[in-house]
């Protein structure tokens, strides 16, 4: 079984209200595909911030969140 550690470069909220770096451990293809889609959307929105890229980023995050059991935005 493959196990990779990816760090997105952004912070996410902690349950106690603080912020922590996003570090995700993925073991199978669905997680990797969803994270890669999120990472592409994140970088596109970072390079060219506009409504279309922001919407794609939210959509990609929510798809990743569904697989990983994280909160939606």
C-alpha positions, -999 to 999 in steps of 0.1 A, spaced: 0 0 0 13 34 -10 13 61 17 23 97 8 24 128 29 14 160 11 15 195 25 -6 221 7 11 252 20 -20 267 35 -34 266 71 -67 252 81 -87 258 112 -82 236 142 -112 225 163 -101 249 192 -101 279 169 -64 281 160 -48 274 127 -26 245 117 -7 236 84 -27 211 62 -8 178 62 -27 149 48 -19 112 47 -34 94 17 -33 57 11 -54 52 -21 -61 67 -54 -94 86 -46 -76 106 -19 -46 114 -41 -68 124 -71 -90 146 -50 -60 163 -33 -42 169 -66 -74 185 -80 -75 207 -49 -39 216 -52 -43 226 -89 -73 247 -81 -55 263 -52 -25 273 -74 -47 286 -102 -66 308 -77 -34 319 -62 -19 329 -96 -51 344 -110 -76 352 -82 -110 356 -98 -145 343 -91 -142 314 -115 -110 301 -99 -124 307 -64 -155 287 -73 -133 259 -87 -112 260 -55 -143 256 -33 -156 228 -54 -123 209 -53 -120 214 -15 -155 201 -9 -149 170 -30 -116 164 -11 -134 171 22 -161 145 13 -135 118 8 -114 127 39 -142 135 63 -132 172 66 -155 203 69 -169 219 38 -164 256 29 
